[in-house]
């Protein structure tokens, strides 16, 4: 269940990141619409809540929120590094 909490948190933060114009343009070569941004953010919040449920199921109500805090910090850092440092799919070559 801890791995599930981490996976859900990674998905949530990836959705949060891809809902921004800069990351969406960099990875999908297009501009995101307001409706698309809302869908991605809504899905991200839902997935983050499911990650909390998985963390509590893994460690109980005493240590579950502590586990979840660590999981979301790790996931946020990993997604931040990936979105900013990995070679983009449609990035223009630097001259």
C-alpha positions as CSV (number, residue, x, y, z in Angstrom):
1,X,0.0,0.0,0.0
2,X,2.9,2.3,0.6
3,X,4.0,1.8,-3.1
4,X,0.5,2.6,-4.2
5,X,0.5,5.8,-2.1
6,X,3.7,6.8,-3.8
7,X,2.5,5.9,-7.3
8,X,-0.7,7.9,-6.8
9,X,1.2,10.9,-5.5
10,X,3.5,10.8,-8.5
11,X,0.5,10.8,-10.8
12,X,-1.1,13.6,-8.9
13,X,2.0,15.9,-9.0
14,X,2.5,15.0,-12.7
15,X,-1.0,16.1,-13.4
16,X,-0.5,19.3,-11.4
17,X,2.7,20.1,-13.3
18,X,1.2,19.3,-16.8
19,X,-1.7,21.6,-16.0
20,X,0.6,24.6,-16.3
21,X,1.1,26.3,-19.7
22,X,4.8,26.0,-19.8
23,X,5.1,22.3,-19.0
24,X,2.1,21.4,-21.2
25,X,3.7,23.3,-24.1
26,X,7.1,21.7,-23.5
27,X,5.8,18.1,-23.3
28,X,2.8,18.1,-25.7
29,X,3.7,21.0,-28.0
30,X,0.4,22.8,-27.5
31,X,-1.5,25.2,-25.3
32,X,-3.8,23.8,-22.7
33,X,-7.4,25.0,-22.5
34,X,-9.0,26.2,-19.4
35,X,-11.3,23.2,-19.3
36,X,-8.3,20.9,-19.8
37,X,-6.5,22.7,-17.0
38,X,-9.5,22.2,-14.7
39,X,-9.8,18.5,-15.5
40,X,-6.1,17.9,-14.8
41,X,-6.2,19.8,-11.5
42,X,-9.4,18.0,-10.4
43,X,-7.9,14.7,-11.3
44,X,-4.7,15.6,-9.4
45,X,-6.6,16.5,-6.2
46,X,-8.6,13.3,-6.4
47,X,-5.5,11.2,-6.9
48,X,-3.8,13.0,-4.0
49,X,-6.7,12.2,-1.8
50,X,-6.6,8.6,-2.9
51,X,-2.9,8.6,-2.0
52,X,-3.8,9.7,1.5
53,X,-6.3,6.9,1.8
54,X,-3.6,4.4,0.7
55,X,-1.1,5.8,3.2
56,X,-3.6,5.5,6.0
57,X,-4.5,2.0,4.9
58,X,-0.8,1.1,5.0
59,X,0.1,2.5,8.3
60,X,-3.0,3.3,10.2
61,X,-4.4,6.7,11.5
62,X,-1.3,7.3,13.7
63,X,1.5,7.0,11.2
64,X,-0.5,7.1,7.9
65,X,-0.5,10.9,7.7
66,X,3.2,11.0,8.5
67,X,3.9,8.5,5.8
68,X,1.7,10.4,3.4
69,X,3.6,13.6,4.1
70,X,6.9,11.9,3.3
71,X,5.4,10.3,0.2
72,X,4.1,13.6,-1.2
73,X,7.4,15.4,-0.6
74,X,9.3,12.6,-2.4
75,X,6.8,12.6,-5.3
76,X,6.8,16.4,-5.6
77,X,10.6,16.4,-5.8
78,X,10.8,13.6,-8.3
79,X,8.2,15.1,-10.6
80,X,9.8,18.5,-10.3
81,X,13.1,17.2,-11.4
82,X,11.7,15.1,-14.2
83,X,9.5,17.9,-15.7
84,X,12.4,20.4,-15.5
85,X,15.5,18.3,-16.3
86,X,14.4,15.5,-18.5
87,X,14.7,16.2,-22.3
88,X,11.3,17.3,-23.5
89,X,9.5,15.7,-26.3
90,X,9.0,18.8,-28.4
91,X,11.6,21.2,-27.0
92,X,13.4,23.3,-29.6
93,X,17.1,22.6,-30.0
94,X,19.3,25.3,-28.4
95,X,21.6,27.2,-30.8
